Amino acid sequence: MTRRLLLALLLIAATALHAQKKLPKNKAAVAESVEKHKSDLIKISDDIWANAEIAFEEYESSKLLSDYAEANGFTVERGVADMATAFVATYGSGKPVIGILGEFDALPGISQKALPTKEPLEEGAGGHGCGHNMFGTASLGAAVAIKEMIEAGKIKGTVKFFGTPSEEKYFGKIWMVREGLWDDVDVNISWHPSANTEADVQSSLALVDFMVEFTGQAAHASADPWNGRSASDALELYTTGINYYREHVKPTVRMHYHIQDGGQVVNVVPDYSRIWVRIRDTKRAGLMPVYEHAMKMAEGAAIMANVDYKISLISGIYEVLVNRAGGEIMQQNLELLGPITYTPEEIAFGKTIQEQTGKPQVGFDSEIRPLKETEEHPGGGSTDVGDVSWNVANINLSVTVAPKDTPWHSWAVVACGGMSIGHKGMIYASKAMAMTMVDLFEDPKLVEKVKAEYKERKGDEVYKANIPDGPPPTPENRNQ
């Protein structure tokens, strides 16, 4: 070992020890609890990572988390909101009631080994390209730490862990919100794996998902095409309309589509076609007029192709309602913890991923910077945490689990989530959230401050879940 490397390692150890000494008693206790459960949490995360179960099919992943909650003294209600993999784990009694979110669904088709070069674990299988194996596990670790504090009589109140399925496709939290599962919660905590660490005070994009189906008349494509009415023609006309429409929407709008059925064979005029459409904007208020016009265009395409059409709402989510008061509490705890540090081997792993994905080889970004200003129109993705945040005050966190500029929803995030880089971020997130919950349990004034900002930002807006009537589209419900 070189003298320079030895000094660097000693400095890292001293910095970590110094940060730990600064923690107030109850915060030190929850951090120690997370460390005590660390090997269990890593095993749960790795098992969820290996299972890589996709939307509404997270049976083993949900069981791993709910069983661990139950084994640690929580009362667990499984199968909530008519979803087999959704659950709520509760411990304690009385106020405040602090909730924490856990996700655990994977993305299809991005299976990857825990290696810094692209190599599927199982060809064509799913992978945790958004880090949800760490998301649910870290949140449960924080909930367990708080449970132990309540059990020891150090704090009073109730902690609830929400196991929320299908964030990547159907947005399971919407049905849980509709069921009223957050009605008694004072403040909710959430986090997300990221390529940086920050108390997240930025919003997300609202979106709506809908299906358009065209139905015409089949015919022989050569012998008598005049007897056919092509559903595929309608689909092509519709996508053309969407693509021309892109020029005439605000820069904050995003439109995507996935053609799911454009016909089966070349010598048949297709009598059926189907397309999944997604429209986003930074505000739900801006999204809805675009959505309404896109539905009108479906009718226009059907008229031009002389076919019938059907539009079905799949689901729609709100943008995240930011809470800066909560962000300030989280920020103070990040500053107490300090940045995540990495070994030379982990840095080399991260730089190889950056090389493989065409990014500058700069390693990791876990620096704790000052709390950012909230942007009016942020970029980025969407999350059903938005619907939760319009029903209860919500505090968000992002934590580094992958090297800087890593492409998200990709094999590269899967690789990091199955080894020590992801483990470090997960344990860090668990401590930061537990420490923030300690603040809320200890100080009723902080709870009221966070709730007051939530009420002010929500204003007169009346939340309305943007989902069809009836149960969520789980495999069990679809097969009934």
Secondary structure as the mmCIF struct_conf table of DSSP 4:
data_model
#
loop_
_struct_conf.conf_type_id
_struct_conf.id
_struct_conf.beg_label_comp_id
_struct_conf.beg_label_asym_id
_struct_conf.beg_label_seq_id
_struct_conf.end_label_comp_id
_struct_conf.end_label_asym_id
_struct_conf.end_label_seq_id
HELX_RH_AL_P HELX_RH_AL_P1 ARG A 3 LYS A 22
BEND BEND1 LEU A 23 LEU A 23
HELX_RH_AL_P HELX_RH_AL_P2 LYS A 25 LYS A 36
TURN_TY1_P TURN_TY1_P1 HIS A 37 HIS A 37
HELX_RH_AL_P HELX_RH_AL_P3 LYS A 38 ASN A 51
TURN_TY1_P TURN_TY1_P2 ALA A 55 PHE A 56
HELX_RH_AL_P HELX_RH_AL_P4 TYR A 59 ALA A 71
TURN_TY1_P TURN_TY1_P3 ASN A 72 GLY A 73
STRN STRN1 THR A 75 ARG A 78
BEND BEND2 GLY A 79 GLY A 79
HELX_RH_3T_P HELX_RH_3T_P1 VAL A 80 ASP A 82
TURN_TY1_P TURN_TY1_P4 ALA A 84 THR A 85
STRN STRN2 PHE A 87 GLY A 92
BEND BEND3 GLY A 94 LYS A 95
STRN STRN3 VAL A 97 GLU A 103
STRN STRN4 LEU A 107 LEU A 107
TURN_TY1_P TURN_TY1_P5 PRO A 108 GLY A 109
BEND BEND4 ALA A 114 THR A 117
BEND BEND5 LEU A 121 GLU A 122
TURN_TY1_P TURN_TY1_P6 GLU A 123 GLY A 124
STRN STRN5 GLY A 127 GLY A 127
TURN_TY1_P TURN_TY1_P7 GLY A 129 CYS A 130
HELX_RH_AL_P HELX_RH_AL_P5 HIS A 132 GLU A 151
TURN_TY1_P TURN_TY1_P8 ALA A 152 GLY A 153
BEND BEND6 LYS A 154 ILE A 155
BEND BEND7 GLY A 157 GLY A 157
STRN STRN6 THR A 158 THR A 164
TURN_TY1_P TURN_TY1_P9 GLU A 167 TYR A 170
TURN_TY1_P TURN_TY1_P10 GLY A 172 GLY A 172
HELX_RH_AL_P HELX_RH_AL_P6 LYS A 173 ARG A 178
TURN_TY1_P TURN_TY1_P11 GLU A 179 ASP A 184
BEND BEND8 ASP A 186 ASP A 186
STRN STRN7 VAL A 187 SER A 194
BEND BEND9 ALA A 195 ASN A 196
STRN STRN8 GLU A 198 ASP A 200
STRN STRN9 ALA A 206 THR A 215
STRN STRN10 GLN A 217 GLN A 217
STRN STRN11 ALA A 219 HIS A 220
TURN_TY1_P TURN_TY1_P12 ALA A 221 ALA A 223
HELX_RH_3T_P HELX_RH_3T_P2 PRO A 225 ASN A 227
STRN STRN12 ARG A 229 ARG A 229
HELX_RH_AL_P HELX_RH_AL_P7 ALA A 231 TYR A 245
HELX_RH_3T_P HELX_RH_3T_P3 ARG A 246 HIS A 248
BEND BEND10 VAL A 249 VAL A 249
TURN_TY1_P TURN_TY1_P13 PRO A 251 THR A 252
STRN STRN13 ARG A 254 ASP A 261
BEND BEND11 GLY A 262 GLY A 262
BEND BEND12 GLN A 264 GLN A 264
TURN_TY1_P TURN_TY1_P14 VAL A 266 ASN A 267
STRN STRN14 VAL A 268 VAL A 269
BEND BEND13 ASP A 271 ASP A 271
STRN STRN15 TYR A 272 ASP A 281
BEND BEND14 THR A 282 LYS A 283
HELX_RH_AL_P HELX_RH_AL_P8 ARG A 284 ALA A 305
TURN_TY1_P TURN_TY1_P15 ASN A 306 ASN A 306
STRN STRN16 ASP A 308 ILE A 317
HELX_LH_PP_P HELX_LH_PP_P1 TYR A 318 VAL A 320
HELX_RH_AL_P HELX_RH_AL_P9 ARG A 324 LEU A 337
HELX_RH_AL_P HELX_RH_AL_P10 PRO A 344 GLN A 356
TURN_TY1_P TURN_TY1_P16 THR A 357 GLY A 358
HELX_LH_PP_P HELX_LH_PP_P2 ARG A 369 GLU A 375
BEND BEND15 GLU A 376 HIS A 377
BEND BEND16 GLY A 380 GLY A 380
TURN_TY1_P TURN_TY1_P17 ASP A 384 ASP A 384
HELX_RH_AL_P HELX_RH_AL_P11 VAL A 385 SER A 389
TURN_TY1_P TURN_TY1_P18 TRP A 390 ASN A 391
BEND BEND17 VAL A 392 VAL A 392
STRN STRN17 ALA A 393 THR A 400
BEND BEND18 ALA A 402 ALA A 402
TURN_TY1_P TURN_TY1_P19 LYS A 404 ASP A 405
HELX_LH_PP_P HELX_LH_PP_P3 THR A 406 PRO A 407
BEND BEND19 TRP A 408 SER A 410
HELX_RH_AL_P HELX_RH_AL_P12 TRP A 411 GLY A 417
TURN_TY1_P TURN_TY1_P20 GLY A 418 GLY A 418
BEND BEND20 MET A 419 MET A 419
HELX_RH_AL_P HELX_RH_AL_P13 SER A 420 GLU A 442
HELX_RH_AL_P HELX_RH_AL_P14 PRO A 444 LYS A 458
TURN_TY1_P TURN_TY1_P21 GLY A 459 ASP A 460
STRN STRN18 ASN A 466 ASN A 466
BEND BEND21 ILE A 467 ILE A 467
BEND BEND22 ASP A 469 PRO A 471
HELX_RH_AL_P HELX_RH_AL_P15 PRO A 475 ARG A 478
TURN_TY1_P TURN_TY1_P22 ASN A 479 ASN A 479
#
